[in-house]
Amino acid sequence: MDKELEKYRKMHSDISLLYKECGKELETLKAQNKTKTISFREAMGRRGLYAKILSLYKEYGIEEKGGV
């Protein structure tokens, strides 16, 4: 059972990192005035997906301390 929890925590950590990276990518694209590009829209979609997954972790009590 501990190995499963460890895997979930690793996944949570990876998704948190991806969420933050999407935020940085979006800020870069905004600074370049590329808010109407496919890249921007894809990054928004990925960030929304990661946010939903992280909210599910929180809902089920798997969120790491510190969170996003």
PDB file of N, CA, C and O in Angstrom, chain B, residues numbered from 101:
ATOM      1  N   MET B 101       0.822  -1.200   0.000  1.00  0.00           N
ATOM      2  CA  MET B 101       0.000   0.000   0.000  1.00  0.00           C
ATOM      3  C   MET B 101       0.859   1.255   0.000  1.00  0.00           C
ATOM      4  O   MET B 101       0.491   2.249  -0.625  1.00  0.00           O
ATOM      5  N   ASP B 102       1.998   1.230   0.689  1.00  0.00           N
ATOM      6  CA  ASP B 102       2.866   2.402   0.735  1.00  0.00           C
ATOM      7  C   ASP B 102       3.438   2.731  -0.633  1.00  0.00           C
ATOM      8  O   ASP B 102       3.641   3.902  -0.956  1.00  0.00           O
ATOM      9  N   LYS B 103       3.700   1.705  -1.445  1.00  0.00           N
ATOM     10  CA  LYS B 103       4.227   1.948  -2.789  1.00  0.00           C
ATOM     11  C   LYS B 103       3.192   2.665  -3.644  1.00  0.00           C
ATOM     12  O   LYS B 103       3.547   3.533  -4.441  1.00  0.00           O
ATOM     13  N   GLU B 104       1.929   2.317  -3.492  1.00  0.00           N
ATOM     14  CA  GLU B 104       0.876   2.977  -4.245  1.00  0.00           C
ATOM     15  C   GLU B 104       0.776   4.444  -3.857  1.00  0.00           C
ATOM     16  O   GLU B 104       0.673   5.313  -4.722  1.00  0.00           O
ATOM     17  N   LEU B 105       0.807   4.721  -2.561  1.00  0.00           N
ATOM     18  CA  LEU B 105       0.750   6.098  -2.104  1.00  0.00           C
ATOM     19  C   LEU B 105       1.959   6.881  -2.602  1.00  0.00           C
ATOM     20  O   LEU B 105       1.838   8.047  -2.978  1.00  0.00           O
ATOM     21  N   GLU B 106       3.107   6.247  -2.605  1.00  0.00           N
ATOM     22  CA  GLU B 106       4.320   6.889  -3.107  1.00  0.00           C
ATOM     23  C   GLU B 106       4.163   7.246  -4.587  1.00  0.00           C
ATOM     24  O   GLU B 106       4.600   8.312  -5.020  1.00  0.00           O
ATOM     25  N   LYS B 107       3.546   6.361  -5.354  1.00  0.00           N
ATOM     26  CA  LYS B 107       3.317   6.623  -6.777  1.00  0.00           C
ATOM     27  C   LYS B 107       2.361   7.801  -6.966  1.00  0.00           C
ATOM     28  O   LYS B 107       2.582   8.651  -7.828  1.00  0.00           O
ATOM     29  N   TYR B 108       1.298   7.848  -6.156  1.00  0.00           N
ATOM     30  CA  TYR B 108       0.360   8.959  -6.242  1.00  0.00           C
ATOM     31  C   TYR B 108       1.050  10.280  -5.892  1.00  0.00           C
ATOM     32  O   TYR B 108       0.825  11.297  -6.548  1.00  0.00           O
ATOM     33  N   ARG B 109       1.872  10.256  -4.879  1.00  0.00           N
ATOM     34  CA  ARG B 109       2.587  11.473  -4.485  1.00  0.00           C
ATOM     35  C   ARG B 109       3.560  11.919  -5.563  1.00  0.00           C
ATOM     36  O   ARG B 109       3.722  13.118  -5.790  1.00  0.00           O
ATOM     37  N   LYS B 110       4.211  10.971  -6.231  1.00  0.00           N
ATOM     38  CA  LYS B 110       5.123  11.297  -7.330  1.00  0.00           C
ATOM     39  C   LYS B 110       4.330  11.916  -8.473  1.00  0.00           C
ATOM     40  O   LYS B 110       4.743  12.917  -9.058  1.00  0.00           O
ATOM     41  N   MET B 111       3.193  11.313  -8.783  1.00  0.00           N
ATOM     42  CA  MET B 111       2.344  11.847  -9.840  1.00  0.00           C
ATOM     43  C   MET B 111       1.876  13.254  -9.480  1.00  0.00           C
ATOM     44  O   MET B 111       1.877  14.143 -10.331  1.00  0.00           O
ATOM     45  N   HIS B 112       1.480  13.461  -8.235  1.00  0.00           N
ATOM     46  CA  HIS B 112       1.039  14.779  -7.779  1.00  0.00           C
ATOM     47  C   HIS B 112       2.157  15.798  -7.949  1.00  0.00           C
ATOM     48  O   HIS B 112       1.926  16.910  -8.424  1.00  0.00           O
ATOM     49  N   SER B 113       3.340  15.424  -7.568  1.00  0.00           N
ATOM     50  CA  SER B 113       4.487  16.313  -7.694  1.00  0.00           C
ATOM     51  C   SER B 113       4.748  16.664  -9.159  1.00  0.00           C
ATOM     52  O   SER B 113       4.995  17.825  -9.487  1.00  0.00           O
ATOM     53  N   ASP B 114       4.693  15.677 -10.025  1.00  0.00           N
ATOM     54  CA  ASP B 114       4.926  15.905 -11.456  1.00  0.00           C
ATOM     55  C   ASP B 114       3.843  16.805 -12.055  1.00  0.00           C
ATOM     56  O   ASP B 114       4.147  17.702 -12.842  1.00  0.00           O
ATOM     57  N   ILE B 115       2.596  16.570 -11.689  1.00  0.00           N
ATOM     58  CA  ILE B 115       1.504  17.382 -12.223  1.00  0.00           C
ATOM     59  C   ILE B 115       1.599  18.811 -11.695  1.00  0.00           C
ATOM     60  O   ILE B 115       1.310  19.759 -12.426  1.00  0.00           O
ATOM     61  N   SER B 116       1.997  18.974 -10.448  1.00  0.00           N
ATOM     62  CA  SER B 116       2.193  20.321  -9.897  1.00  0.00           C
ATOM     63  C   SER B 116       3.257  21.073 -10.689  1.00  0.00           C
ATOM     64  O   SER B 116       3.101  22.257 -10.986  1.00  0.00           O
ATOM     65  N   LEU B 117       4.326  20.382 -11.023  1.00  0.00           N
ATOM     66  CA  LEU B 117       5.399  20.989 -11.803  1.00  0.00           C
ATOM     67  C   LEU B 117       4.903  21.366 -13.200  1.00  0.00           C
ATOM     68  O   LEU B 117       5.191  22.461 -13.683  1.00  0.00           O
ATOM     69  N   LEU B 118       4.171  20.480 -13.842  1.00  0.00           N
ATOM     70  CA  LEU B 118       3.621  20.763 -15.167  1.00  0.00           C
ATOM     71  C   LEU B 118       2.665  21.951 -15.133  1.00  0.00           C
ATOM     72  O   LEU B 118       2.661  22.771 -16.052  1.00  0.00           O
ATOM     73  N   TYR B 119       1.858  22.048 -14.084  1.00  0.00           N
ATOM     74  CA  TYR B 119       0.931  23.162 -13.909  1.00  0.00           C
ATOM     75  C   TYR B 119       1.701  24.486 -13.828  1.00  0.00           C
ATOM     76  O   TYR B 119       1.329  25.472 -14.464  1.00  0.00           O
ATOM     77  N   LYS B 120       2.756  24.490 -13.052  1.00  0.00           N
ATOM     78  CA  LYS B 120       3.563  25.705 -12.906  1.00  0.00           C
ATOM     79  C   LYS B 120       4.263  26.057 -14.213  1.00  0.00           C
ATOM     80  O   LYS B 120       4.347  27.231 -14.572  1.00  0.00           O
ATOM     81  N   GLU B 121       4.764  25.055 -14.926  1.00  0.00           N
ATOM     82  CA  GLU B 121       5.428  25.299 -16.210  1.00  0.00           C
ATOM     83  C   GLU B 121       4.455  25.880 -17.235  1.00  0.00           C
ATOM     84  O   GLU B 121       4.827  26.749 -18.024  1.00  0.00           O
ATOM     85  N   CYS B 122       3.216  25.402 -17.225  1.00  0.00           N
ATOM     86  CA  CYS B 122       2.204  25.962 -18.131  1.00  0.00           C
ATOM     87  C   CYS B 122       1.954  27.430 -17.814  1.00  0.00           C
ATOM     88  O   CYS B 122       1.788  28.247 -18.719  1.00  0.00           O
ATOM     89  N   GLY B 123       1.927  27.760 -16.538  1.00  0.00           N
ATOM     90  CA  GLY B 123       1.746  29.149 -16.134  1.00  0.00           C
ATOM     91  C   GLY B 123       2.861  30.032 -16.676  1.00  0.00           C
ATOM     92  O   GLY B 123       2.608  31.132 -17.167  1.00  0.00           O
ATOM     93  N   LYS B 124       4.090  29.548 -16.584  1.00  0.00           N
ATOM     94  CA  LYS B 124       5.231  30.300 -17.109  1.00  0.00           C
ATOM     95  C   LYS B 124       5.140  30.450 -18.623  1.00  0.00           C
ATOM     96  O   LYS B 124       5.417  31.517 -19.171  1.00  0.00           O
ATOM     97  N   GLU B 125       4.745  29.363 -19.296  1.00  0.00           N
ATOM     98  CA  GLU B 125       4.601  29.402 -20.752  1.00  0.00           C
ATOM     99  C   GLU B 125       3.538  30.421 -21.159  1.00  0.00           C
ATOM    100  O   GLU B 125       3.720  31.173 -22.116  1.00  0.00           O
ATOM    101  N   LEU B 126       2.429  30.437 -20.423  1.00  0.00           N
ATOM    102  CA  LEU B 126       1.361  31.386 -20.721  1.00  0.00           C
ATOM    103  C   LEU B 126       1.827  32.825 -20.524  1.00  0.00           C
ATOM    104  O   LEU B 126       1.502  33.700 -21.327  1.00  0.00           O
ATOM    105  N   GLU B 127       2.578  33.070 -19.470  1.00  0.00           N
ATOM    106  CA  GLU B 127       3.098  34.419 -19.224  1.00  0.00           C
ATOM    107  C   GLU B 127       4.034  34.858 -20.345  1.00  0.00           C
ATOM    108  O   GLU B 127       3.999  36.011 -20.774  1.00  0.00           O
ATOM    109  N   THR B 128       4.866  33.940 -20.815  1.00  0.00           N
ATOM    110  CA  THR B 128       5.781  34.239 -21.920  1.00  0.00           C
ATOM    111  C   THR B 128       4.999  34.584 -23.183  1.00  0.00           C
ATOM    112  O   THR B 128       5.303  35.562 -23.866  1.00  0.00           O
ATOM    113  N   LEU B 129       3.991  33.772 -23.486  1.00  0.00           N
ATOM    114  CA  LEU B 129       3.182  34.021 -24.684  1.00  0.00           C
ATOM    115  C   LEU B 129       2.406  35.331 -24.568  1.00  0.00           C
ATOM    116  O   LEU B 129       2.255  36.050 -25.556  1.00  0.00           O
ATOM    117  N   LYS B 130       1.912  35.645 -23.367  1.00  0.00           N
ATOM    118  CA  LYS B 130       1.220  36.920 -23.158  1.00  0.00           C
ATOM    119  C   LYS B 130       2.168  38.081 -23.398  1.00  0.00           C
ATOM    120  O   LYS B 130       1.797  39.064 -24.039  1.00  0.00           O
ATOM    121  N   ALA B 131       3.384  37.976 -22.890  1.00  0.00           N
ATOM    122  CA  ALA B 131       4.375  39.044 -23.053  1.00  0.00           C
ATOM    123  C   ALA B 131       4.710  39.256 -24.534  1.00  0.00           C
ATOM    124  O   ALA B 131       5.055  40.366 -24.941  1.00  0.00           O
ATOM    125  N   GLN B 132       4.609  38.211 -25.323  1.00  0.00           N
ATOM    126  CA  GLN B 132       4.882  38.287 -26.761  1.00  0.00           C
ATOM    127  C   GLN B 132       3.620  38.636 -27.552  1.00  0.00           C
ATOM    128  O   GLN B 132       3.632  38.642 -28.783  1.00  0.00           O
ATOM    129  N   ASN B 133       2.542  38.924 -26.839  1.00  0.00           N
ATOM    130  CA  ASN B 133       1.252  39.252 -27.446  1.00  0.00           C
ATOM    131  C   ASN B 133       0.763  38.143 -28.379  1.00  0.00           C
ATOM    132  O   ASN B 133       0.280  38.407 -29.480  1.00  0.00           O
ATOM    133  N   LYS B 134       0.898  36.904 -27.919  1.00  0.00           N
ATOM    134  CA  LYS B 134       0.481  35.741 -28.706  1.00  0.00           C
ATOM    135  C   LYS B 134      -0.680  35.009 -28.033  1.00  0.00           C
ATOM    136  O   LYS B 134      -0.706  33.780 -27.967  1.00  0.00           O
ATOM    137  N   THR B 135      -1.626  35.785 -27.541  1.00  0.00           N
ATOM    138  CA  THR B 135      -2.749  35.184 -26.814  1.00  0.00           C
ATOM    139  C   THR B 135      -3.799  34.546 -27.723  1.00  0.00           C
ATOM    140  O   THR B 135      -4.698  33.859 -27.240  1.00  0.00           O
ATOM    141  N   LYS B 136      -3.693  34.765 -29.014  1.00  0.00           N
ATOM    142  CA  LYS B 136      -4.676  34.180 -29.935  1.00  0.00           C
ATOM    143  C   LYS B 136      -4.094  33.036 -30.751  1.00  0.00           C
ATOM    144  O   LYS B 136      -4.672  32.623 -31.756  1.00  0.00           O
ATOM    145  N   THR B 137      -2.946  32.527 -30.314  1.00  0.00           N
ATOM    146  CA  THR B 137      -2.296  31.439 -31.049  1.00  0.00           C
ATOM    147  C   THR B 137      -2.774  30.080 -30.549  1.00  0.00           C
ATOM    148  O   THR B 137      -3.329  29.955 -29.457  1.00  0.00           O
ATOM    149  N   ILE B 138      -2.545  29.090 -31.363  1.00  0.00           N
ATOM    150  CA  ILE B 138      -2.887  27.722 -30.974  1.00  0.00           C
ATOM    151  C   ILE B 138      -2.046  27.302 -29.766  1.00  0.00           C
ATOM    152  O   ILE B 138      -2.544  26.629 -28.864  1.00  0.00           O
ATOM    153  N   SER B 139      -0.783  27.696 -29.751  1.00  0.00           N
ATOM    154  CA  SER B 139       0.098  27.352 -28.627  1.00  0.00           C
ATOM    155  C   SER B 139      -0.462  27.867 -27.312  1.00  0.00           C
ATOM    156  O   SER B 139      -0.441  27.165 -26.301  1.00  0.00           O
ATOM    157  N   PHE B 140      -0.963  29.098 -27.329  1.00  0.00           N
ATOM    158  CA  PHE B 140      -1.538  29.687 -26.121  1.00  0.00           C
ATOM    159  C   PHE B 140      -2.781  28.910 -25.690  1.00  0.00           C
ATOM    160  O   PHE B 140      -2.947  28.596 -24.511  1.00  0.00           O
ATOM    161  N   ARG B 141      -3.633  28.609 -26.632  1.00  0.00           N
ATOM    162  CA  ARG B 141      -4.872  27.885 -26.309  1.00  0.00           C
ATOM    163  C   ARG B 141      -4.591  26.472 -25.809  1.00  0.00           C
ATOM    164  O   ARG B 141      -5.259  25.983 -24.898  1.00  0.00           O
ATOM    165  N   GLU B 142      -3.597  25.819 -26.413  1.00  0.00           N
ATOM    166  CA  GLU B 142      -3.225  24.486 -25.944  1.00  0.00           C
ATOM    167  C   GLU B 142      -2.677  24.540 -24.525  1.00  0.00           C
ATOM    168  O   GLU B 142      -3.003  23.688 -23.699  1.00  0.00           O
ATOM    169  N   ALA B 143      -1.846  25.538 -24.238  1.00  0.00           N
ATOM    170  CA  ALA B 143      -1.290  25.696 -22.891  1.00  0.00           C
ATOM    171  C   ALA B 143      -2.396  25.969 -21.883  1.00  0.00           C
ATOM    172  O   ALA B 143      -2.361  25.460 -20.763  1.00  0.00           O
ATOM    173  N   MET B 144      -3.378  26.773 -22.280  1.00  0.00           N
ATOM    174  CA  MET B 144      -4.526  27.039 -21.397  1.00  0.00           C
ATOM    175  C   MET B 144      -5.283  25.742 -21.107  1.00  0.00           C
ATOM    176  O   MET B 144      -5.680  25.488 -19.969  1.00  0.00           O
ATOM    177  N   GLY B 145      -5.474  24.938 -22.126  1.00  0.00           N
ATOM    178  CA  GLY B 145      -6.172  23.664 -21.958  1.00  0.00           C
ATOM    179  C   GLY B 145      -5.420  22.718 -21.034  1.00  0.00           C
ATOM    180  O   GLY B 145      -6.010  22.094 -20.152  1.00  0.00           O
ATOM    181  N   ARG B 146      -4.102  22.616 -21.246  1.00  0.00           N
ATOM    182  CA  ARG B 146      -3.284  21.748 -20.378  1.00  0.00           C
ATOM    183  C   ARG B 146      -3.321  22.249 -18.941  1.00  0.00           C
ATOM    184  O   ARG B 146      -3.445  21.459 -18.005  1.00  0.00           O
ATOM    185  N   ARG B 147      -3.213  23.561 -18.769  1.00  0.00           N
ATOM    186  CA  ARG B 147      -3.222  24.122 -17.412  1.00  0.00           C
ATOM    187  C   ARG B 147      -4.566  23.828 -16.725  1.00  0.00           C
ATOM    188  O   ARG B 147      -4.605  23.511 -15.536  1.00  0.00           O
ATOM    189  N   GLY B 148      -5.651  23.935 -17.478  1.00  0.00           N
ATOM    190  CA  GLY B 148      -6.963  23.621 -16.919  1.00  0.00           C
ATOM    191  C   GLY B 148      -7.078  22.154 -16.521  1.00  0.00           C
ATOM    192  O   GLY B 148      -7.649  21.832 -15.478  1.00  0.00           O
ATOM    193  N   LEU B 149      -6.540  21.274 -17.345  1.00  0.00           N
ATOM    194  CA  LEU B 149      -6.547  19.841 -17.040  1.00  0.00           C
ATOM    195  C   LEU B 149      -5.753  19.567 -15.770  1.00  0.00           C
ATOM    196  O   LEU B 149      -6.218  18.857 -14.878  1.00  0.00           O
ATOM    197  N   TYR B 150      -4.544  20.138 -15.695  1.00  0.00           N
ATOM    198  CA  TYR B 150      -3.711  19.930 -14.507  1.00  0.00           C
ATOM    199  C   TYR B 150      -4.375  20.495 -13.256  1.00  0.00           C
ATOM    200  O   TYR B 150      -4.291  19.900 -12.182  1.00  0.00           O
ATOM    201  N   ALA B 151      -5.035  21.642 -13.395  1.00  0.00           N
ATOM    202  CA  ALA B 151      -5.730  22.243 -12.251  1.00  0.00           C
ATOM    203  C   ALA B 151      -6.846  21.321 -11.761  1.00  0.00           C
ATOM    204  O   ALA B 151      -7.046  21.172 -10.555  1.00  0.00           O
ATOM    205  N   LYS B 152      -7.566  20.710 -12.685  1.00  0.00           N
ATOM    206  CA  LYS B 152      -8.648  19.802 -12.307  1.00  0.00           C
ATOM    207  C   LYS B 152      -8.106  18.572 -11.593  1.00  0.00           C
ATOM    208  O   LYS B 152      -8.666  18.136 -10.588  1.00  0.00           O
ATOM    209  N   ILE B 153      -7.016  18.014 -12.110  1.00  0.00           N
ATOM    210  CA  ILE B 153      -6.410  16.846 -11.465  1.00  0.00           C
ATOM    211  C   ILE B 153      -5.946  17.209 -10.059  1.00  0.00           C
ATOM    212  O   ILE B 153      -6.164  16.448  -9.116  1.00  0.00           O
ATOM    213  N   LEU B 154      -5.307  18.368  -9.915  1.00  0.00           N
ATOM    214  CA  LEU B 154      -4.840  18.798  -8.594  1.00  0.00           C
ATOM    215  C   LEU B 154      -6.009  19.027  -7.636  1.00  0.00           C
ATOM    216  O   LEU B 154      -5.903  18.742  -6.443  1.00  0.00           O
ATOM    217  N   SER B 155      -7.127  19.543  -8.161  1.00  0.00           N
ATOM    218  CA  SER B 155      -8.294  19.742  -7.291  1.00  0.00           C
ATOM    219  C   SER B 155      -8.874  18.405  -6.844  1.00  0.00           C
ATOM    220  O   SER B 155      -9.390  18.295  -5.732  1.00  0.00           O
ATOM    221  N   LEU B 156      -8.795  17.392  -7.699  1.00  0.00           N
ATOM    222  CA  LEU B 156      -9.256  16.056  -7.300  1.00  0.00           C
ATOM    223  C   LEU B 156      -8.356  15.476  -6.213  1.00  0.00           C
ATOM    224  O   LEU B 156      -8.836  14.856  -5.264  1.00  0.00           O
ATOM    225  N   TYR B 157      -7.042  15.682  -6.359  1.00  0.00           N
ATOM    226  CA  TYR B 157      -6.126  15.245  -5.300  1.00  0.00           C
ATOM    227  C   TYR B 157      -6.501  15.886  -3.973  1.00  0.00           C
ATOM    228  O   TYR B 157      -6.521  15.226  -2.934  1.00  0.00           O
ATOM    229  N   LYS B 158      -6.797  17.173  -4.020  1.00  0.00           N
ATOM    230  CA  LYS B 158      -7.155  17.893  -2.789  1.00  0.00           C
ATOM    231  C   LYS B 158      -8.473  17.356  -2.220  1.00  0.00           C
ATOM    232  O   LYS B 158      -8.605  17.153  -1.013  1.00  0.00           O
ATOM    233  N   GLU B 159      -9.428  17.133  -3.098  1.00  0.00           N
ATOM    234  CA  GLU B 159     -10.736  16.623  -2.684  1.00  0.00           C
ATOM    235  C   GLU B 159     -10.623  15.271  -1.992  1.00  0.00           C
ATOM    236  O   GLU B 159     -11.350  14.996  -1.037  1.00  0.00           O
ATOM    237  N   TYR B 160      -9.706  14.422  -2.474  1.00  0.00           N
ATOM    238  CA  TYR B 160      -9.537  13.089  -1.912  1.00  0.00           C
ATOM    239  C   TYR B 160      -8.458  13.026  -0.837  1.00  0.00           C
ATOM    240  O   TYR B 160      -8.138  11.942  -0.349  1.00  0.00           O
ATOM    241  N   GLY B 161      -7.895  14.169  -0.464  1.00  0.00           N
ATOM    242  CA  GLY B 161      -6.942  14.216   0.632  1.00  0.00           C
ATOM    243  C   GLY B 161      -5.565  13.677   0.293  1.00  0.00           C
ATOM    244  O   GLY B 161      -4.846  13.229   1.187  1.00  0.00           O
ATOM    245  N   ILE B 162      -5.176  13.708  -0.981  1.00  0.00           N
ATOM    246  CA  ILE B 162      -3.872  13.191  -1.386  1.00  0.00           C
ATOM    247  C   ILE B 162      -2.889  14.343  -1.615  1.00  0.00           C
ATOM    248  O   ILE B 162      -1.702  14.111  -1.847  1.00  0.00           O
ATOM    249  N   GLU B 163      -3.378  15.569  -1.550  1.00  0.00           N
ATOM    250  CA  GLU B 163      -2.531  16.733  -1.806  1.00  0.00           C
ATOM    251  C   GLU B 163      -1.368  16.802  -0.828  1.00  0.00           C
ATOM    252  O   GLU B 163      -1.529  16.583   0.373  1.00  0.00           O
ATOM    253  N   GLU B 164      -0.169  17.119  -1.378  1.00  0.00           N
ATOM    254  CA  GLU B 164       0.995  17.282  -0.534  1.00  0.00           C
ATOM    255  C   GLU B 164       0.913  18.601   0.197  1.00  0.00           C
ATOM    256  O   GLU B 164       0.226  19.516  -0.256  1.00  0.00           O
ATOM    257  N   LYS B 165       1.597  18.718   1.316  1.00  0.00           N
ATOM    258  CA  LYS B 165       1.629  19.974   2.047  1.00  0.00           C
ATOM    259  C   LYS B 165       2.307  21.026   1.191  1.00  0.00           C
ATOM    260  O   LYS B 165       3.292  20.748   0.508  1.00  0.00           O
ATOM    261  N   GLY B 166       1.774  22.227   1.234  1.00  0.00           N
ATOM    262  CA  GLY B 166       2.315  23.304   0.427  1.00  0.00           C
ATOM    263  C   GLY B 166       1.464  23.542  -0.809  1.00  0.00           C
ATOM    264  O   GLY B 166       1.182  24.686  -1.165  1.00  0.00           O
ATOM    265  N   GLY B 167       1.057  22.463  -1.462  1.00  0.00           N
ATOM    266  CA  GLY B 167       0.165  22.550  -2.612  1.00  0.00           C
ATOM    267  C   GLY B 167       0.651  23.465  -3.700  1.00  0.00           C
ATOM    268  O   GLY B 167       1.827  23.823  -3.769  1.00  0.00           O
ATOM    269  N   VAL B 168      -0.293  23.839  -4.559  1.00  0.00           N
ATOM    270  CA  VAL B 168       0.025  24.738  -5.679  1.00  0.00           C
ATOM    271  C   VAL B 168      -0.359  26.130  -5.307  1.00  0.00           C
ATOM    272  O   VAL B 168      -0.181  27.053  -6.102  1.00  0.00           O
TER     273      VAL B 168
END
